[in-house]
Amino acid sequence: MVTAAITGVGTALPETIDQRALWDGFFRGHFASDRLARRIFEGSGVDRRHAVANPLTEDLSHSSTAARMRRYAERAPDLGHRAVAAALADAGLTAEDLGQLTVVSCTGYTTPGLDITLAASLKLPPRAHRLLVGHMGCYAALPALGNAAAFAITHERPVALLCLELTSLHVQPPTTEPQQVVSHALFSDAAAALVLQCRTAGSESTSARGVDVVDTAAFTDTSAAEHMTWDVTDLGFRMGLSPHVPDVLAEHLPTVIGELLARNGLGVPDVRGWAVHPGGPRILHTVERTLRLPADALAASRTVLAEHDNCSSGTVLLVLDELRANGALDDGGPVVALAFGPGLTLYAALLMRR
């Protein structure tokens, strides 16, 4: 059997900022000391976050979208380069080995794109394929993972997958609208990368070691499309986030995850690790309750939320890295990666340590 295995992981994070310091030093005034806003920040589950644009030292809330895109073009390439280089080193490869570079981002646009900038800085082979996945939002890492796995198997060449988001560039003008307060309390910056390699059953090569991408699943409820939006405005990109999102997820989660596991001869109790996108405390509680998971099943997701906040598409990769760091991927059991985003979309991947 031929599969694609995740053989390398790398991350690159900008400046770390204390969440309480952000509230006291910027968002308290930004939200006019609103009591609800304070409760939202205090209940976010976030201790620290990362930002290329620190609100404590610069206020971008009235900056034009053009100015924000210039900042994206300035800061994204270095972070992306460092994350991909780290993933390649972890896999024991160089950029010369790559058959494809996949870049995921919904927080900035440049042409030539970030994929081309990284192709130059990493010294990617001129004939290497490139794929740029944009505007899919928080779940984008998982469809990109499925595509990267398919390429690695079909072409028998390694693929680097990078998810890079700079949400700090999109702080919005002052408001007390609850949806905007939630989005400002729950988003952060990060670059996270994976390397995937083709693995043949019985192979003893380096590419045989890793976490196999076994299967993926997708479900989109278009009737709930307005519950999560990411609009391009004259003052950056503006998040729309309905409080009904957890309810929609709860409606569809059991079927989507049940079908994914059942067609691979598994059930929820068989899963040894959960890499769930921490879209916020309510999202994690909804997943935990709906799937009837053990109390500590989402510990890695909560750790990432506390230490890094919600970094949009890159967050689920940070959770996978956290699971790897604490040894949860070492016992060979199945792992489910799960993320959510606009659509309203649920995306899942079944992984297995070999």
Secondary structure as UniProt FT lines:
FT   STRAND          2..12
FT   STRAND          15..18
FT   HELIX           19..22
FT   HELIX           23..27
FT   HELIX           28..30
FT   TURN            31..33
FT   HELIX           35..42
FT   STRAND          48..51
FT   TURN            55..57
FT   TURN            61..62
FT   HELIX           65..91
FT   HELIX           95..97
FT   STRAND          100..105
FT   HELIX           114..122
FT   TURN            126..127
FT   STRAND          129..134
FT   HELIX           137..139
FT   HELIX           141..155
FT   STRAND          159..166
FT   HELIX           167..170
FT   HELIX           178..185
FT   STRAND          189..200
FT   TURN            201..202
FT   HELIX           206..208
FT   STRAND          211..220
FT   HELIX           222..227
FT   STRAND          228..233
FT   TURN            234..235
FT   STRAND          236..241
FT   TURN            243..244
FT   HELIX           245..262
FT   TURN            263..265
FT   HELIX           268..270
FT   STRAND          273..276
FT   HELIX           281..290
FT   TURN            291..292
FT   TURN            295..298
FT   HELIX           299..308
FT   HELIX           312..314
FT   HELIX           315..325
FT   TURN            326..331
FT   STRAND          334..341
FT   TURN            342..344
FT   STRAND          345..353
//
